[in-house]
Amino acid sequence: MEINVEKIIENLRKVRFMGAINVTPDSFSDGGLWFDTNRAVEHASKLIEQGAELIDIGGESTRPGAKPVSRDEELSRTIPIIEKIRKSNKDIIISIDTYKSIVARNAIQAGANWVNDISGGTFSEDIFELVAESNANVVISHIKGTPRDMQKNPHYEDVVSEIRGWLQKRSEKAIEAGISRDHIILDPGIGFGKRFIDNIDLIWGIKELQRIGFPVLIGTSRKSFIGHYTGEKNASKRDPGSFATFILSASLGVDILRVHDVAGAKQAITMTIALLEHIPPELNTLQ
């Protein structure tokens, strides 16, 4: 495989960071940390200072085996935070991580710009229409099954090809519902109904997914496949492994990284750029 160092550096420089804030008591890596509204808003400000261009607010855990929460509970967790972030920052992109159209509607009214739907529009039939009416952006993510059962023996013959086909069809549905092409982002759904090796294959398949014609977002941060390969059972201690996936994903041209540790992710990317910019001529056999 021929490697173009200049292209890799270009890719690394353009990647954007989405800071994740889970307003839940049971999310796999930071459950309970940001359950208090004021703490969550303070954390959002910190992530923005560290370089996040987008803030993703989720009020329902979607970890494997998670039980759904009511719409009222999800609304009470997320809307006050979105309102306070928007009041203090008029420009930051706020994403609501939900598959419920009523939650998405209220979040947009409160100041959210994006709807990050783990179901790709399959759990709420009218969510694409809502996004179109609101002129918001939508992240169409792939999932096999539901959070409660998605990790029960998922299987693919060709995971990249199959998910590319699924995302292609869902993006077409979004356009049919009235969503502008430039308001669509695709996410292969790392960890959402995938075997460990499937997640790695999907990272290497980023360019194939981009051929659909939309920006690609990827969320590998602290996921269980990192724990599988590194042996780290504590999700909150998987940032070093996560940084490796960020560097590779960004090198391959992914557009957005959804991360928990924005400062660490940005530092890892920045250092990689510095290393690649200073390859000694006698060692530069990569191009």
N, C-alpha and C positions, 0 to 999 in steps of 0.2 A: 504494500500500500504506500503510495507516494504521499508525503506529508508536506504541506505548504505552511511553513512557520508564520509567514506574514499574514496568511488568511486566519490562522488560529489566533494570533494576536488581535486581529480585527474582530473576530468573534467574541473573544474575551472582553474586549473593550465595550462592546455594544450590549452585553447582557444586562437585563434589568432585574431588580430584586423586589420580590413581594414578601413583606414581613407578615408572618402568620401569628394571629392571636386567637387562641381557643378559649372562649368564655364558657367553660364547662368544668364540672367537677371530676370528669372521668376521661378526658382525652389522653391518648397514649403517652405523650411526652411532657405536656405542660398542664395537664388537668388540675384545676384548682388554683393555679398561680394567678390567673387574671380574672377570677370569678367576681371580684369586686370592681365596680364600674370605674372608680377613680384610679385604681391601680392599672386597670387595662388601658385607660386613656393616657396615663403617664408612660406606660410601656410603649404605646403607639408613638408618642412623641420621641421617645428614645430611639425607636427603630427608624423613624424618619431622619433624625439627626445622624444616624449611622449610615444612611444611604438608601433606605427603602423608598422606592417611587410609588409603591402600592402597599396598602394595608388590607389584609384579608381577615374579616371578623366572622367567626363561626360560633354558633350557640348550641350546636348538637354534635356530640362526638360521633365520628364515622369510622372509628377504629374497628378492626375485625371483632364481631360479636356484640357490638354496641346495640343497645336498645334505643328505639326512637323516642323523642320527647315531643310533647304537645306543641302545637303552634304558639299557644299563649306563653308557654315557658320559654320557647326560643325567642319570641318577640321581647319578652321582659329582659332577657339576657343581652340582646344585641342592640336594640334600638337606642337606648340611652347612651351607649358608647359611641355609636355612629353619630348621633346628634352632637355630642361633646367634641368629638374629633373634628367634625365639619365646622363647628363654631370656632374652633381654635386654628383651623387650617383650611383655607378656602380652595387650595390647589391640589392637595394630595388626592390620589385616586383611592377610593374606598371600595372594597369588594365585600359583598355579603356571601358567605359560604353557606348556601342553603339549596335544597331541592324543592322547597315549598313555595308556591307562587304567592301566597298571602304574606309570607315573611319577606320575600323579595320585594313585593310592592311597598310594604311599609318601610323597608330599608332604603329603597330608592327615594321615597318621600322624605326620609330623614337625612338624606345626603349621600347615599351610596351611588357610585357610578357604574359598578360592574356587578354581575350576578355570577358567582362561581358555583355551578351546579354539578355535583359529583355524579349525577345520573345522566348527564347529557340531555336533559329535557324529557326523560322517560318516566320519572316518578310523578310529575305534575304536568298534565297534558297542555295546560294553558300558559306555561311559564315562558315559552318562546314568544307568544303573542304579547305578554306583559312586557318583556324586554324590548320588543319592537315598539310598542306604544310609548315606552319611557325613553326611547333613544339611548338606552344603556348598552354596555358591552356585555357579552356573555362568554364565559369559559365553559366549553363543552367537554366534559370529562367522560372517559370510558369506565364502566364498571360491569362486572359480571355478577349478577345476583344483587343482593342487598348487603349493607354493612353487617347484618346479623349472620348471613350465611355465605358471604362472598369467598371466604377462604376454605370452603369445604370442597377440596379436590378440584380446583379449576384446571381446565385443560385446553390447550390450543395445538393445532397442527403447525401453524406458522403465526406466532403471536403478532409480529409486526404487520404482516399482510392483513390479518384478520381485523386488527384494531384500526389499521388505516382504512379499511373498507367500512367499518362501523362509523368512524369519525366522519368519513366522506358523506355517508347517508344522513347522519345527524346534522351536519353543516348545511346540507341541502334542505332539510326540514326547517332549519332556522331561517334560511333565506326565503323559503316559501311563506314563512310566518311574518315576513316583513323586516327581519333584521338585516341591516346593511352588512355587506361583505367585510368592510373595514372595522366592524364591531364584533367580529368573531375571533376567538382564541381557542386553540385545541390543546387538550391535556390527555395523554395516554392512560392516566390513572394508575400511577405506580402504586402497587400494594392493594389495589382494589380488584380483588378476584384474579390474582396473578401468582404463579409460582415464583420462587426466588430467582431462578434463572431467567424467567420471563421479564423481570424488571431490568436485568442487565441487558437483555436483548433489545428492550425498548429504548434504553439510553443509546445504544449503538445504532438504533433505527431512527434517530431524530430527523436526519436528512430525508428519509423516506416519508416520514409523517409530514414534513414541511412541504412536500411536493403536492399535497392537497391544495395548498395555496393560502394558508393562514399562519399567523404566528403560533409557535408552540410553547406552552408552559409546562414545566415539569416539577413535580414535588417529591423529591427523594428524601427530604430532611428527616433524619432520625427514624426512618422506616425499618420494619422488622427484617427486611432482607439484608440490611447493613448489620444488624445484630446476628443474623445467621452466619454471615461470612467472617465477621470479626470476633464473634463470641461474646459481644457486649449485650447483656440482657437488659440493662437499664437504658431505656430510650433516651433519657436526658443526657447520657454520657456518650452518645453516638455522633457528636458533632465532628470529630476528626474523620470518621468514615464518611460522613455526609459531605465534608469539604472535598473529598476525593471525587465523589459523584458530581459535585458542582463544577469542578474544574474540567472533568471530561465532558459533561453536558454542554458547558459553555464553549469549550474548544470545538465541539461538533456543530455549534451554531444555534443552540436553543435560545429562544428570545427572552424568556422570563424564568427565573428560579424562585420557587416558593420556599422560604427558609424560616427557621426559628431564630437563628443567630446571624443577623445581618452583618454585624461588624466582623465576625469571624469569616463569614463567606466572602465578604468584600476583600478582606485582607488576603485570603487564600488566592483569590483571583488576581489581585494586584501583584502579589509576589510571583505568581506564575508568569505574568506578563513581563516582569523585570528579568526573570531568569531567561525567558525566550528571547528577549531583546538583546541579551549580552552573551549569546553563544559564541565562543571563540571560533575564529575562522577555520582553524585546523580540525575542529570537532563538528563543524556544521555540515553534516552529511545527511541531515533530515530533509533537505529540500531537493 
